Amino acid sequence: FICIHPMDGKSIQDNLLGQNSSVEVEVTGQACLNYHEWGDQCSELVTCGEGEFCPFDKQVVNSEYVIGYCRACPVDDYGKPDPLYCYFDTEGGNIRNAKLAESCINSCDAQIQSKNCKFCPDHLDPIQFGVENEADKCSFCPNHDIQYPNRLVPLFGDNIACWQMQGFYENMDIPKDSQNCVLAQSMNFICGCEGPGYAGANTHTKQAVLAWLPRSMAILSTLGSSFILYDTTKTIQKRRRLLNHMLSTLSVFDVMGSIAYAFTTLPTPESDYIYGSRGNDATCTAQGFFIQIGTVACFLNVSLAVNYLLSIKHGWKDEKMKTKRLWFFIPPIAVGLLFAFVGIPFYDNMMLWCNNSAR
């Protein structure tokens, strides 16, 4: 196309409309686009310079913005890059138009840092744009069944609500099989949407099953270990055997871990919007700690296997094994306790319960 100065265009419109006129034509580029105080004019054909993007907000053709004036890539009040600007108008709460967002994201390499998102990667890859069919387009809440529009979703920042997330993906041509779409949909349960985001549970009923099924299994485990503990200590003769000492100790740690598992989602922070969550960071850490304590039972199983090996294959009697009893107990308990205490800074919500979330 031919680009001319707005004043020249007005002069032609006022004085030469319907008449022949000669104009000097240059290759489309910056030469004829340096007249606006905001920056150079830009369009799909005329791109901005390095460190700039096109907002596509100045001329509408067929209900679509087609031009704008180049702007510098957004920065925050401290002069640091502000990639969130490319996605949302954080002050007005509005969704950016699709062309502005695409230009800003691609030109300014707008990668979002998910600092407060427990389930997100350290940063989001640049968003892919373009779909051939409407059916291939990403939808944050595919069934359009948002129940809590004002809840905050931590994927894009601290203050982006569910209705903004839904509007963003409705407004953008983002492929439904892209990484960012899958990641966004994995968090739509926060908004009350039904879908695969909640650990694959695509209905609220399945979310309840995910909470109650391991709870029932943990209760059975607790009952089983409690019976073993009773059976191995109910008589003096049984309490004297090293094998029963090991079984009862193993059962004690298994009961601790099973009870922690039985709470499932109950200790997880309410702010995570997990089914049945009623806890906070402290209760979540406590659950993770005692679940890890329960793994001492696994290490004691190794001691139990060694006991069987020495007894059956090598013919060791109980009296001889008692002389080595500290080796059967101290190493597995010490290793299990070490892991439990070292993991304290990392215990966090793992959807079904709280456990070590270190990456």
TAPEVEN-V776518 format. One line per field, one symbol per residue. ss: DSSP state (H for helix, E for strand, C for the rest). psi: psi as a letter, one per 30 degrees, with the letter a starting at -180 (. if undefined). A space follows every 50 residues. Layout:
ss: ???
psi: ???
This chain:
ss: CCCCCHHHHHHHHHHCCCCCCCCCCCCCCHHHCCCCCCCCEEECCCCCCC CEECCCCCEEECCEEEEEECEECCECCCCCECHHHHCECCCCCCECCHHH HHHHHHHCCCCCECCCCCCCCCECCCCCCCCCCHHHECCCCCCCCCCCCC CECCCCCCCCEHHHHHHHHHHCCCECCCHHHHHHHCCHHHHCCCCCCECC ECCHHHHHHHHHHHHHHHHHHHHHHHHHHHHCCCCHHHHHCHHHHHHHHH HHHHHHHHHHHHCCCCCCEHHHCCCCCCECHHHHHHHHHHHHHHCHHHHH HHHHHHHHHHHHHCCCCHHHHHCCHHHHHHHHHHHHHHHHHHHHHHEEEC CCCEEECCC
psi: lkklkeeeeeeeeefgkflkkklkklkkafegghfkffakklaffjllak gllkfigfkkkhgkkflakklkkklafgglkiffefeljfefglkkleee eeeeeeeghikkkiegjfgllelklkkkljkekffgkkkeieghhkfifg kkkgefafgjleeeeeeefefkikkfgleeeeeeffgffeggkkagfihf jgleeeeeefefefeeeeeeeeeeeeeeeeefgfleeeffkeeeeeeeee eeeeeeeeeeeffcfefkkeffhkkgkgaaeeeeeeeeefeeeffeeeef eeeeeeeeeeeeefgkleeefffgeeffeeeeeeeeeeeeeefeffklkh eflkajgk.
